[in-house]
Amino acid sequence: MENVFLMIFDVFNFGLLAFLWWFTVKHYRNLPETIPVHFDFEGKADRFGKKKFFYLMPAILTVLYFLFAFIVRIPESANYPVPITKENEDAQFLIMETFIRWLFLLVILIFLNIQDYMFRYSFNDMAKPRVPFSAMLFSIIGSLIVLFIFVGIFK
């Protein structure tokens, strides 16, 4: 059952990666020649570049996808906050494999949000991100807290 859950997670993450590529290819033609490529903490563009930089997000995320896919295949190589024993290794490996997939999901959502914001900001400098950057940061920090609670429970 757990393998089915992890496979569904993998398919969902890959689907979101494919959606990011689709979004990028679909909207590339409509972009102006200069687009925002970096934002400050207030959400204002502070660096601009050529529109070919619009492909940077999906390219980076594709590399990260393969990196994460490689990492989850060798759970024994990760650092764990508790010693791994025969009694807890299955639980700890499952927690790590699930968390890595969850972390990648959050990263995909952050990249999608930024790509969408870059596109909309290119036409309207008053545009706001659909999800505030602070919410994205807190989601990662909150996920880490939940991870450490689960690791502690199943040590």
C-alpha positions as YAML, in Angstrom:
chain: A
units: angstrom
residues:
- id: 1
  name: MET
  ca: [0.00, 0.00, 0.00]
- id: 2
  name: GLU
  ca: [2.79, 2.45, 0.86]
- id: 3
  name: ASN
  ca: [4.43, 1.83, -2.53]
- id: 4
  name: VAL
  ca: [1.18, 2.77, -4.30]
- id: 5
  name: PHE
  ca: [0.99, 5.99, -2.27]
- id: 6
  name: LEU
  ca: [4.60, 6.87, -3.13]
- id: 7
  name: MET
  ca: [4.03, 6.07, -6.80]
- id: 8
  name: ILE
  ca: [0.97, 8.33, -6.88]
- id: 9
  name: PHE
  ca: [3.06, 11.05, -5.22]
- id: 10
  name: ASP
  ca: [5.74, 10.60, -7.92]
- id: 11
  name: VAL
  ca: [3.20, 10.76, -10.75]
- id: 12
  name: PHE
  ca: [1.59, 13.87, -9.23]
- id: 13
  name: ASN
  ca: [4.97, 15.60, -8.88]
- id: 14
  name: PHE
  ca: [5.90, 14.70, -12.45]
- id: 15
  name: GLY
  ca: [2.53, 16.00, -13.61]
- id: 16
  name: LEU
  ca: [3.19, 19.34, -11.94]
- id: 17
  name: LEU
  ca: [6.61, 19.50, -13.57]
- id: 18
  name: ALA
  ca: [5.01, 18.81, -16.95]
- id: 19
  name: PHE
  ca: [2.42, 21.51, -16.20]
- id: 20
  name: LEU
  ca: [5.22, 24.02, -15.49]
- id: 21
  name: TRP
  ca: [6.81, 23.20, -18.85]
- id: 22
  name: TRP
  ca: [3.43, 23.50, -20.57]
- id: 23
  name: PHE
  ca: [2.74, 26.86, -18.89]
- id: 24
  name: THR
  ca: [6.19, 28.14, -19.89]
- id: 25
  name: VAL
  ca: [5.97, 27.07, -23.53]
- id: 26
  name: LYS
  ca: [2.39, 28.32, -23.85]
- id: 27
  name: HIS
  ca: [3.12, 31.82, -22.49]
- id: 28
  name: TYR
  ca: [6.64, 32.35, -23.84]
- id: 29
  name: ARG
  ca: [5.50, 33.82, -27.14]
- id: 30
  name: ASN
  ca: [3.35, 36.48, -25.42]
- id: 31
  name: LEU
  ca: [6.16, 37.78, -23.19]
- id: 32
  name: PRO
  ca: [7.84, 41.11, -23.83]
- id: 33
  name: GLU
  ca: [11.55, 41.01, -24.71]
- id: 34
  name: THR
  ca: [12.53, 42.05, -21.15]
- id: 35
  name: ILE
  ca: [11.02, 40.27, -18.15]
- id: 36
  name: PRO
  ca: [11.58, 40.39, -14.39]
- id: 37
  name: VAL
  ca: [14.01, 37.68, -13.29]
- id: 38
  name: HIS
  ca: [14.41, 38.52, -9.59]
- id: 39
  name: PHE
  ca: [12.16, 39.98, -6.92]
- id: 40
  name: ASP
  ca: [12.89, 41.60, -3.56]
- id: 41
  name: PHE
  ca: [11.11, 40.68, -0.31]
- id: 42
  name: GLU
  ca: [8.31, 43.14, -1.07]
- id: 43
  name: GLY
  ca: [7.59, 41.42, -4.38]
- id: 44
  name: LYS
  ca: [8.96, 44.17, -6.60]
- id: 45
  name: ALA
  ca: [11.20, 43.24, -9.52]
- id: 46
  name: ASP
  ca: [14.76, 44.34, -8.87]
- id: 47
  name: ARG
  ca: [16.46, 42.63, -11.82]
- id: 48
  name: PHE
  ca: [15.36, 42.18, -15.41]
- id: 49
  name: GLY
  ca: [16.59, 39.97, -18.23]
- id: 50
  name: LYS
  ca: [15.80, 38.64, -21.65]
- id: 51
  name: LYS
  ca: [12.68, 36.56, -22.06]
- id: 52
  name: LYS
  ca: [14.72, 33.39, -22.62]
- id: 53
  name: PHE
  ca: [15.21, 33.39, -18.82]
- id: 54
  name: PHE
  ca: [11.56, 32.30, -18.61]
- id: 55
  name: TYR
  ca: [12.84, 28.78, -19.37]
- id: 56
  name: LEU
  ca: [15.22, 28.86, -16.39]
- id: 57
  name: MET
  ca: [12.62, 27.82, -13.79]
- id: 58
  name: PRO
  ca: [11.46, 24.66, -15.57]
- id: 59
  name: ALA
  ca: [15.05, 23.76, -16.46]
- id: 60
  name: ILE
  ca: [16.20, 24.05, -12.83]
- id: 61
  name: LEU
  ca: [13.14, 22.16, -11.62]
- id: 62
  name: THR
  ca: [13.79, 19.35, -14.10]
- id: 63
  name: VAL
  ca: [17.32, 18.94, -12.75]
- id: 64
  name: LEU
  ca: [15.93, 18.99, -9.19]
- id: 65
  name: TYR
  ca: [13.31, 16.39, -10.15]
- id: 66
  name: PHE
  ca: [15.97, 13.92, -11.25]
- id: 67
  name: LEU
  ca: [18.10, 14.74, -8.20]
- id: 68
  name: PHE
  ca: [15.15, 14.11, -5.84]
- id: 69
  name: ALA
  ca: [14.23, 10.94, -7.77]
- id: 70
  name: PHE
  ca: [17.77, 9.68, -7.26]
- id: 71
  name: ILE
  ca: [17.82, 10.60, -3.56]
- id: 72
  name: VAL
  ca: [14.62, 8.73, -2.70]
- id: 73
  name: ARG
  ca: [15.99, 5.56, -4.28]
- id: 74
  name: ILE
  ca: [18.82, 5.37, -1.72]
- id: 75
  name: PRO
  ca: [17.25, 6.27, 1.65]
- id: 76
  name: GLU
  ca: [20.17, 4.82, 3.63]
- id: 77
  name: SER
  ca: [22.42, 7.62, 2.35]
- id: 78
  name: ALA
  ca: [20.45, 10.38, 4.08]
- id: 79
  name: ASN
  ca: [21.32, 11.90, 7.43]
- id: 80
  name: TYR
  ca: [18.81, 11.02, 10.13]
- id: 81
  name: PRO
  ca: [18.36, 12.78, 13.47]
- id: 82
  name: VAL
  ca: [18.08, 9.39, 15.21]
- id: 83
  name: PRO
  ca: [20.28, 6.30, 14.91]
- id: 84
  name: ILE
  ca: [18.96, 3.81, 12.35]
- id: 85
  name: THR
  ca: [18.40, 0.32, 13.75]
- id: 86
  name: LYS
  ca: [16.78, -2.82, 12.35]
- id: 87
  name: GLU
  ca: [13.64, -1.99, 14.38]
- id: 88
  name: ASN
  ca: [13.16, 1.55, 13.08]
- id: 89
  name: GLU
  ca: [14.72, 1.50, 9.62]
- id: 90
  name: ASP
  ca: [11.48, 0.78, 7.72]
- id: 91
  name: ALA
  ca: [9.63, 3.59, 9.47]
- id: 92
  name: GLN
  ca: [12.53, 6.04, 9.15]
- id: 93
  name: PHE
  ca: [13.07, 5.24, 5.46]
- id: 94
  name: LEU
  ca: [9.34, 5.67, 4.76]
- id: 95
  name: ILE
  ca: [9.32, 9.01, 6.59]
- id: 96
  name: MET
  ca: [12.35, 10.19, 4.61]
- id: 97
  name: GLU
  ca: [11.00, 9.00, 1.25]
- id: 98
  name: THR
  ca: [7.64, 10.64, 1.90]
- id: 99
  name: PHE
  ca: [9.20, 13.86, 3.17]
- id: 100
  name: ILE
  ca: [11.53, 14.18, 0.17]
- id: 101
  name: ARG
  ca: [8.54, 13.84, -2.14]
- id: 102
  name: TRP
  ca: [6.57, 16.35, -0.03]
- id: 103
  name: LEU
  ca: [9.50, 18.78, -0.08]
- id: 104
  name: PHE
  ca: [9.73, 18.49, -3.86]
- id: 105
  name: LEU
  ca: [5.98, 19.16, -4.09]
- id: 106
  name: LEU
  ca: [6.47, 22.37, -2.11]
- id: 107
  name: VAL
  ca: [9.40, 23.35, -4.35]
- id: 108
  name: ILE
  ca: [7.28, 22.72, -7.46]
- id: 109
  name: LEU
  ca: [4.47, 24.88, -6.07]
- id: 110
  name: ILE
  ca: [6.96, 27.66, -5.25]
- id: 111
  name: PHE
  ca: [8.40, 27.51, -8.78]
- id: 112
  name: LEU
  ca: [4.91, 27.52, -10.31]
- id: 113
  name: ASN
  ca: [3.95, 30.52, -8.21]
- id: 114
  name: ILE
  ca: [7.11, 32.41, -9.18]
- id: 115
  name: GLN
  ca: [6.74, 31.54, -12.88]
- id: 116
  name: ASP
  ca: [3.14, 32.71, -12.87]
- id: 117
  name: TYR
  ca: [4.14, 35.88, -11.00]
- id: 118
  name: MET
  ca: [6.97, 36.56, -13.46]
- id: 119
  name: PHE
  ca: [4.53, 36.24, -16.35]
- id: 120
  name: ARG
  ca: [1.87, 38.48, -14.82]
- id: 121
  name: TYR
  ca: [4.41, 41.06, -13.56]
- id: 122
  name: SER
  ca: [5.81, 41.33, -17.10]
- id: 123
  name: PHE
  ca: [2.57, 43.02, -18.12]
- id: 124
  name: ASN
  ca: [1.52, 44.68, -14.86]
- id: 125
  name: ASP
  ca: [4.04, 45.90, -12.29]
- id: 126
  name: MET
  ca: [1.22, 46.13, -9.75]
- id: 127
  name: ALA
  ca: [0.60, 42.36, -9.89]
- id: 128
  name: LYS
  ca: [0.95, 40.40, -6.68]
- id: 129
  name: PRO
  ca: [2.00, 36.77, -6.31]
- id: 130
  name: ARG
  ca: [-0.96, 34.41, -5.93]
- id: 131
  name: VAL
  ca: [0.69, 32.94, -2.84]
- id: 132
  name: PRO
  ca: [2.77, 35.31, -0.70]
- id: 133
  name: PHE
  ca: [6.45, 34.42, -0.40]
- id: 134
  name: SER
  ca: [6.15, 34.35, 3.39]
- id: 135
  name: ALA
  ca: [3.48, 31.61, 3.17]
- id: 136
  name: MET
  ca: [5.79, 29.54, 1.00]
- id: 137
  name: LEU
  ca: [8.65, 29.93, 3.48]
- id: 138
  name: PHE
  ca: [6.45, 29.04, 6.45]
- id: 139
  name: SER
  ca: [5.15, 25.96, 4.65]
- id: 140
  name: ILE
  ca: [8.69, 24.61, 4.37]
- id: 141
  name: ILE
  ca: [9.53, 25.46, 7.99]
- id: 142
  name: GLY
  ca: [6.26, 23.92, 9.18]
- id: 143
  name: SER
  ca: [6.99, 20.79, 7.17]
- id: 144
  name: LEU
  ca: [10.39, 20.46, 8.83]
- id: 145
  name: ILE
  ca: [8.78, 20.71, 12.26]
- id: 146
  name: VAL
  ca: [6.28, 17.98, 11.36]
- id: 147
  name: LEU
  ca: [9.13, 15.85, 10.00]
- id: 148
  name: PHE
  ca: [11.10, 16.06, 13.23]
- id: 149
  name: ILE
  ca: [7.97, 15.19, 15.26]
- id: 150
  name: PHE
  ca: [7.39, 12.05, 13.17]
- id: 151
  name: VAL
  ca: [11.06, 11.06, 13.32]
- id: 152
  name: GLY
  ca: [10.95, 11.45, 17.09]
- id: 153
  name: ILE
  ca: [7.79, 9.39, 17.42]
- id: 154
  name: PHE
  ca: [9.17, 6.47, 15.39]
- id: 155
  name: LYS
  ca: [12.72, 6.42, 16.72]
...
